[in-house]
Amino acid sequence: MQQLRLTGRFPEARWCPSPNFGARPEGAEISLLVVHNISLPPGQFGGSHIEDFFCNRLQADAHPYFATIAELQVSAHALVRRDGSVVQFVSCLDRAWHAGRSCFQGEVECNDFGIGIELEGADDIPYTAEQYSALAGLASQVMAAWPAITPERITGHSDIAPGRKTDPGPAFDWAYFRDTLSATETV
C-alpha cells in the first residue's frame, strides 16, 4: 500500500474533507487503529448527518440531539457506511480528532499516533457483513502501509478511553472481525 502511505488516502473511499484535523507531532509513528461507531441521530442510519457533523455543517435545529453536539469539532479518518461504502474525511498522514483523551498501552493522546475509523452503527445494534468486510480491507491496507500496526494494535474506542466511551460496543463482534481480517490479509 505504497499509495496509502504516500497520499494518506484510501483509493476506494469517497473524499469528503473535514476541517477538523492537524499535523501529527514531529516524530509520531502511526502505530494504532481505533474502531469507533457513530449514528446521527443516535440509532438511526443513512442521510448526511455524520458527514455534516464531521465537516462542521450539522444544523443544530434539525433534531433535538444535534443541539447538544453541533458545536463540537471532531472527525475521523474514515467512515464505513452500513452498505460497506467508505467516506474519508482526513488523510491518514494527518491527525484526525477522533479519540479525545485516550491511552493505549501507556501511550497517551492516541490521536497523535492513531488512525480512527468510524462504523455507522450503535453499541447495541449488530454491524453488517459489508461493514466487517470493508473495515478488514481498510485495516489490511493500513497495516501494509504502517507495519507498526499489527492486529494486536487494532482496538476499540472504549479500550483507549474506558469509562468515557463505549464504542464500538458489545454488538461489535471482534472474533468475526479478526477472522475477516485474517482472510483479507491472506488474499
N, C-alpha and C positions, 0 to 999 in steps of 0.2 A: 504494500500500500504506500508506495513512494509518493503517489499523488496526494493522498491524505496528509502525509507528513509535510509535504511542501506547501499545500494550499490551506489545510485545515478544513476542507470541505468534503462532505460525503457526496460521491458522484450521483447517487440515486435520490438525493434529497432536493426538495423544492426550497429555494433560498428565500427567507423572509427576515431580513436583517433587523436585529434588535439594537437599540442604542445602549442597552444595559450590559456593558462589559468593560473590561480594561485589560491592560497588559499584565501578563504574568510577571511575578517578581524575577529579577535577573537571577539566572541560575536554577530556577524552579524546573524540575524534571517532571514531565507528565507521567504519572505513575498510578493513577486511580480512576476507576469508572464507577460513577454513582448512579443508581437506578432510583427514579422518583415516580410519582404519579400526580396527575392533575386532571380535574374536570371542572368546567365552569358553565353554569352554576354547579355546585357540588353534586355529583351523582348523575349529571346529565352530559350526554356526549354529542358531538357534532357542532357545527357552527364555527364562527370565527373568534369566539371569546378568548380562547387561550392565546391565539396569535395577537389579538388586540391587547391582552394583558402584558405579554412579553414585549410588545412594541409601544407601550405607554399610550394606547388608544382606547382602553376599556372605558365605556360610558358608565359612570357611577350610578346613573338613574335607570339603567336597563334592567337591573334586577336588584332586590334589596341586599343580597350578599355582596354585590360589586362595590357598594358604597364603603364597605369595610376594607377593601383591598385596592381600590382604584389608584391610590396614591403611591403604592409600593412600586419599587423599581427592581424587578427581578428578571431573570432569563434562564435559559438552559442552552446547551449546545444544540440539542435536537429534541424533537417530539415525535413519538411513534403513535399515529392515529389508530383507532380501533380496526381499520381495514389493513393495517400494516404500512400505510404510506408514511413517508418521513418528511418532516419540515425541519430545516435547520435555521437557527437564529443567530448563532455566534460561531465563528471559526474555532476549531479545536485548538488552534495555536494561541487563542486569547483566553482570558479568564472570564467565564460567564458567572453570573451572580445567582447560583443555584443552591449552594449548600448552607450559606449563613455560618453562624458559629458552629464549628464542627471539629472533630478529631478522629483520625484513623491511625491506629497502632502508634499512638504517641505523637503523631504529626498533626499540628493544628492548622486551621484555615484551609480546609480541603479544596476550596475554590482555586487556590494557588497552584495546585498540582493535579487537580481532578478534571474529569470530563463528566458533565451531567446530561443524562438522557431521561427525558420525561416519557412516561406512558400515559396515554389518555385513559384514565381509569380512576378507580377509587379503592380504598383499602379493602373493602369487603365485597367487591364485585369482580368475578373472575375475568382475567385478561383473555384475549383471543389468541388462537393459534397463530394468526397472522402477525400479531404483536410479538410473540415469542420468537418467531422466525426472523422478523425484521430486527429485533433487538440483538439476537445472536449474530446476525450478519454485520450489524454496526460494531458490536463488540469484537468480532473477529478482525475487522478492519483496523480498529483502534489498537488491538493487541499486536497486529503485524506492524503497524506504524510506530508504536511505542512499546517495545518489548518489556519494559518495566511493569506494564500492566499484564498481570497473569490472571487466571481465573480466581485465584485467592484474593486478588486486589480489585474484584468487582463486588460492590457492596450496595446495600440499601441506604437511603437517606436516614432511616430510623437507626441504623447502626452507627452512623457518624454524628448524629445529633439525638441521642437517646433522651427520652423524656420531653423533648421539644417537637420531634417529628415522628410520624408513624408510617410513612410511605416507604416502599410500595405496598405495605400492609400484608395481612395474613392471606389475602386472595392471590398474592404473587407466589407461584409455585417455583421455588428455587431449584428443586431437583429437576423438574421438567426443563427449566431454562438451561441448566448446566448440561443436561443431555442434548438439548438442541444446539447449544454452543459447541459441544464436543463433536457432534455430527457435522456442523458447519465448518469447523477447523480442519476436518479430515477431507473435505471436498476439494 
